[in-house]
Amino acid sequence: MKHVVQTLRRYEEYGYSIAYFILQDEELAVHAAKAALLEAGRDRELAGKSDSVLRASFGKLAMRKALETKRSQLISLNI
């Protein structure tokens, strides 16, 4: 468990950066980055992946969570 937490901490800022780039809103980016970290933490094979694979898959996950957050925001605004 400790290894998983350490691994996710390495990608925390990376996920936030991606989410902020997409959302252009600090609060929404934090929400999306947290969602990406939580989902990544449930990946049972996290420890066996190489750093480059982890970075790529976490980047995609952060993008997906940012887009889901944006979609939820737009739906709540009835746009």
N, C-alpha and C positions, 0 to 999 in steps of 0.2 A: 504494500500500500504506500509506503514511504517513497519508493521509487516512482510510482505513478504520480504522486503529488509533485515531486521534484521535476519530473518530465513535463508535466502540465505547466508548471511555473515558467519553464523556459519558453513556452509558446503563448503565455498570457498577453504580453505586449504586442506580439505579432498578430494575434487574433483581434485585439482591440484596434490596431492600426488598420487592418483590413476593413473591419466593421465601420470605423469612423470615416474612412475614405468613401465607402458606399453611402452611409447614412448622413454624414455631415452634421451629426448631432451627438454630443458627448453622452448624454443620458441613454439614448437609444443604442449607441455603440457599446456602452458598458453592459447593457442588458443582453445584446447579441453575443458579446464575447463571453459572458458568464454562461449563456446557454450552450455555446460551443464547447467551453471547458467541461461543463457537466456531461454533455453527450460523449465527449472524448474520454472522460474518466470512466465511462461505462464499457469502454472497449477492452475486452479481456485479453486481446492480443497486443496491447499497447507496448508492453515491455520487449517484445520480440521484433519490433520494427526498427529499421535503420533511421538515423536522424533525417536523411533526405526524404524518405517515405513519410515519416511523421510530419515534417514541415509541409509537404505537399498536401497530404490528406487533411491536416488541421487547417491549412489555408482554404481549402475547398469547403470544409465544414463551417468556418467562420463566415465565408461568403454566403453560404446557404442560410445560416442563421440571421445574417444581416438582411438578406432579402426577405426572409420570413417576417422579420421585425418590421421592415418597411411596408410589406403587404398588410400586416395587421394594423399598422398606423393608418394606412390609406383607407382600409375598410372601416375603421372606427370613425374616420372623418367623412364617410360616405362619398368618397371620390371614385 
